[in-house]
């Protein structure tokens, strides 16, 4: 139950920090990234929108 609450909090925070309009603008300048994980190893990439929200959170 606690994990669901944390995930919802993060989703709400990302939604407030990165509006849909800002996300559209960001996607225009961000180059497309192809995810390569040879043999399925390594850590899964963090979401681009979540990463942008983290940058905005630290910068403000």
C-alpha positions in Angstrom: 0.0 0.0 0.0 2.8 2.4 0.8 4.5 2.0 -2.5 1.3 3.0 -4.4 1.1 6.2 -2.4 4.7 7.1 -3.2 4.2 6.4 -6.9 1.1 8.5 -7.0 2.9 11.3 -5.2 5.8 11.2 -7.7 3.3 11.2 -10.6 1.6 14.2 -9.2 4.9 16.0 -8.6 6.0 15.3 -12.2 2.7 16.5 -13.5 3.0 19.8 -11.6 6.6 20.5 -12.6 6.4 19.4 -16.2 3.2 20.6 -17.8 2.0 19.1 -21.0 2.9 22.3 -22.9 6.5 22.2 -21.5 6.8 18.5 -22.3 5.8 19.2 -26.0 8.4 21.9 -26.3 11.1 19.7 -24.7 10.3 16.7 -27.0 10.9 19.0 -30.0 14.5 19.8 -28.9 15.4 16.4 -27.3 17.1 14.0 -29.8 15.5 10.6 -30.0 17.2 8.0 -27.9 17.5 4.4 -28.9 17.7 2.1 -25.8 20.4 -0.5 -26.2 20.9 -3.1 -23.5 23.0 -5.9 -24.8 21.8 -9.3 -23.6 19.1 -7.6 -21.6 21.6 -6.5 -18.9 21.9 -3.2 -17.1 19.4 -1.0 -15.4 16.3 0.2 -17.2 16.4 3.9 -18.2 14.5 6.4 -16.1 11.7 8.1 -17.9 12.6 11.3 -19.8 9.7 13.2 -18.3 10.7 12.2 -14.8 14.3 13.1 -15.4 13.2 16.6 -16.7 11.1 17.0 -13.6 14.1 16.1 -11.3 16.2 18.7 -13.1 13.5 21.4 -12.7 13.0 20.4 -9.1 16.8 20.9 -8.3 17.0 24.1 -10.3 14.2 25.8 -8.5 
